[in-house]
Amino acid sequence: MDKLLTGSEAAPCMPDSLLDRAFDSLPVAILLVAKDGHVERGNLLAEQVFGYGHGQMTGLAVSLVVAERALPQVQALIEETLDTAHALPLGAVPEVTGRRSDGAEFPIGIGLNPVQTERGPMVLSAVVDMSERNEREARISAALKEKDLLLGEIHHRVKNNLQIVHSLLDLQALDSSDPVFGELMRDVQARVRAMALVHQTLYQSKDFASVNFQAFLETMLAALADSWGRAAGPVEWAINARDVHLPINIAIPCGLIVSELVTNALKHAFPLGRGGVVGVALSEDFPGEITLSVINDGKPIPKEFDVEGGGTLGLRLVRLLVEQMHGSIRVESDPSPGFVMTFRVEASA
């Protein structure tokens, strides 16, 4: 193999036979390409990659080792490397199509490095067969697509099953003339609806890792207004949860909390159907620290109210869900009555 010169006062070189063995033993396919576009030499791994016997690559035209459609691109890269004397590392050069000795085409990645030899400037090219990696990526992509389809089907089925439960509760309520029982059924329906909407939001968004809580709230609050709006009178909504996405294990309890507190406000905060404003806000004040607030401009919460004890089934459920998320809850009275909860969301691994 020609000696590679590093200057007029180069250090002593290895013997040619030793340099040849080192070149052939490199763990990557290497082609030494002359300026006129022929292969000066390929190492053993290059011969294996392109399907040639020992020494058969010497003198081959580059057009024989790359597909015809890739030849202009490869020639331009060789010229650029020689003209600029700057290397183009693997990964910096777009994938090209190689051609084996039997004519079979396959994807290759190449890196180019200019070198000076006794026969003039040449390009030392590292070649990587990308076939296996591309096939592996295709399998991974197919597996991910299949997983997404499966998750989508799961969320769709869960949503449908919860809607069936909701309909059964509706039928049960219609079968009773007891107004108290009917109100209890509507409370249970609201909880079922909140869980169903989380799964519906995930299914529609195609993002199965987190829930767009703004979209979820807009749908759920409209449904709650249909159920309880007549008792409260005309209600305006102030929703602020933009740019906050929650994992499903947090989104479901948060959805239930909002459902309970908004329902409570619609039932008790606006006596005589005078109406008002109900606000729901979700914010991430610091990374992983979430604040959820449900407030209104209606009837004040009594000062003696103890959020940690007593209360209705709905408020006990809210406390339980907040504890489940290792969060805290407090009552707000000024300027607007309501509840504020804080909790942490662990970052995804």
Sequence and secondary structure as in RCSB ss.txt:
>XXXX:A:sequence
MDKLLTGSEAAPCMPDSLLDRAFDSLPVAILLVAKDGHVERGNLLAEQVFGYGHGQMTGLAVSLVVAERALPQVQ
ALIEETLDTAHALPLGAVPEVTGRRSDGAEFPIGIGLNPVQTERGPMVLSAVVDMSERNEREARISAALKEKDLL
LGEIHHRVKNNLQIVHSLLDLQALDSSDPVFGELMRDVQARVRAMALVHQTLYQSKDFASVNFQAFLETMLAALA
DSWGRAAGPVEWAINARDVHLPINIAIPCGLIVSELVTNALKHAFPLGRGGVVGVALSEDFPGEITLSVINDGKP
IPKEFDVEGGGTLGLRLVRLLVEQMHGSIRVESDPSPGFVMTFRVEASA
>XXXX:A:secstr
   B   TT      HHHHHHHHHH SSEEEEEETTSBEEEE HHHHHHHT  TTTTTT BGGGTB GGGHHHHH
HHHHHHHHH   B TTTS  EEEE TTS EEEEEEEEEEEEETTEEEEEEEEEE HHHHHHHHHHHHHHHHHHHH
HHHHHHHHHHHHHHHHHHHHHHHHT   HHHHHHHHHHHHHHHHHHHHHHHHHHHT  S EEHHHHHHHHHHHHH
HHHHHHH SEEEEEE TT EE HHHHHHHHHHHHHHHHHHHHHTSGGG  EEEEEEEEEEETTEEEEEEEESSS 
  TT  TTS   HHHHHHHHHHHHTT EEEEE SSS EEEEEEE     
